[in-house]
């Protein structure tokens, strides 16, 4: 005997609520904690996690991650701003560089790809490149910090002279990565800032 259509629809919704939604909520909860503590890992963790969970194609997943990040990173930024941790001059030059390229990134990829099938394929390639690049910058940061500690040259400086052009270029490249893949705001930009301003404390870096 066939089940009525409404029953099948109800079962499908319940399956989504118990499996898909719970998995996504758990992934979002864990990634949100990491981002709140370190400022890093939003796109680099959430985007591949959603892809592995099979919740959508790259376009859908990247869009969902960017939308969620706009909310939870804004919340984190407001808390850090209230505590006075961001370097606002540095943040200003990052925004000047990153906002235009983040807005232009999706249009650039769509123009290069031409058709939807090619777009999905290219986004997978770009996402893989962004994740590998983020991993490489993590390794570079650890190596550089280890050398500084061994050499005894590390000195904390929370208000360094802002290198405007370099900071703007870091923002522009990071914004482009974020606009195309949703990866880069916490990983690539933060590690680049550490290399430019090695004396920044962790809380100042995360807030900025």
N, C-alpha and C positions, 0 to 999 in steps of 0.2 A: 504493500500500500504506500503510495507516494505521500510524503509530508506536504502540508500546505505551504504555499510560497512564503507567507508571512513568517512561518516557523523557521524555514531555512534562512531567511533574512535575519531573524532574531538570533539564531545560532551563529551566523557569521559575525554579527556585531559583538556578541558575547566572547567569541574567540579572539577578536581583535582587542577587546577590553582586557581580557585575562592574559594574553600573550604579548601582542605587539605593543599596546599602550604601556603595559607594565615594564617591558624591556626598555622602551624609549624613556620612560620616566626615571627608571633606575640609572640609565646611562647619563641622562641629563643631571640627575642629582649628584652623581660621582664627579662628573666633569665640572659642574658648578662649584663644588668644593675645591677642586684643584685650581680653577681659575680664580676663585676668591682668595685663596691663600698665596698663590704665586703670580697671578696675572698671565700665566702661560697655559697652553694646551687646549684652548677652546676648540679651534678648528682642527688642530693636529690630532685631537682625541675624538671629538664628537663626530666629525664628518666620516672618518673611516669606521667608527663604531656603528653609525646608522647604516652605512653601506653593508657591513657585515651582518647586521640584523635583517637586511633585505627589505627595508621599509620604502624604498623607492630608487629611482635612477639617479645618476649624479646630479642632474639639474635640480631635481626635487630636494635631494639631501642637502646640497650646498645652499639652496634658497632657505630651507628650514633652519639650518644652522646659523646663517647670517641673521635671520629674523629673531631667533632666540637670543643670539649673542648681543643684538642691539638692546635687548631688555636687561639681561643679567649683567652685562659689562657696564651698562649705564648705572645700574644699582651699585655695583662695586666701586665705580668711579666716584659716585656721590658720597659714599662712606669714606673713601680715601681723601676726598676733597674736604670733607668736614673735619677730618683729623689733621689736615694741613700737610699731607705727605707728597702731593704731586709737585714737580718742578714745572710751573705753568709756562715759563718761557720756552722750555724744551718741548712741552706738549703742544704749544702754539705752532712751532715750526714743523712738528710731526704732522699736525692736522693740515697745515697748508700744503704739505707734500702729498699726504695720503688721501684726502677726501676726493680731489679731482680724479686721481688714478683709480680709486676704488669704484667710482661711478662709471668711469670709462671702460673698465676691465670687461664686464659682461658684454657690452656692445662690441668691443674689439674682437672677443672670441666668437660671437655670433656672426660677425662680418667675415672672419677668417674661415669659419666652418662652412657657412653657406646653407646647409640643410640640417634638419634636426638629428638625423642619424649620425652624421659626421660630428655634430656638436657633442653628442653624448660620448662618442669615442675619444674626441680630443680632450674633453673635460677629465676623463679617466687618466689620460697621459699627463695632463697638467697637474692633476691632483697627486699623482705618483711622484712627479718631479718635486712638487712643493713639500711633500712629506719627507722625501730623501734629503732635500736641501735643509729642512728644519732639523733633521737628525744630524746632519753634518755640522750645522752651526752649534748644536748642543755639544758635540764632541770638541769642536774648536774652542768653545768657551771653557770647558773643563781643562783642556790642555793649557790655555793661556793663563787661567787662574792658578793652576798648579805651578807653572813657571814663575809667576809673580810671587807666590807664597814662598817658594824655595829661594828665590833671589832676595826676598825681604823688601821688595819695592812697593808693596801694597800700602796705600794710605787713603783713608776715607775722606771724601770730599763731596758733600751733598749739594753744594752750590758752585759747580764748576762754570767756567766761561762757556757759553753755549756756542758750538760750532754750527752756525746757521745753515750753511750750504750742505754740509755733510748730514746734518739732522734732517733737512728737507728731502735729500736724496734717499735716505733710509726710509722716511715716511712714504715717498713716492713709490719705491719698489715694494715695500710692505703692503701699501694700499692696493697696488696692482695684483699682488698675490691673493690678498683677501677678497678683492672683487671677483676674481676668477675662480678661486678654489675654496675660499673661506679660511684658509690656512695662512698664518703669517703674522697676525697682529700681536699675539703673545710670544711666539717662538722667534721668528726672524727679527722682528723689530726690537724686542727686548734684548736679545743677544747682541744685536748690532749696537744698541745703546751701551751695553756693558763694555764693548770693545772701544767705543768712542769716549765713554766716561767711566773708566774702571773704578773710580772712587765712590760711585753712587752706592748708598746702602740699599739693602733689599727692599725695605718698605718704600723708599723714595722711588726706586725703579718701578715697582709694581704700581704705585699710585700714578706715576707719569704715564 
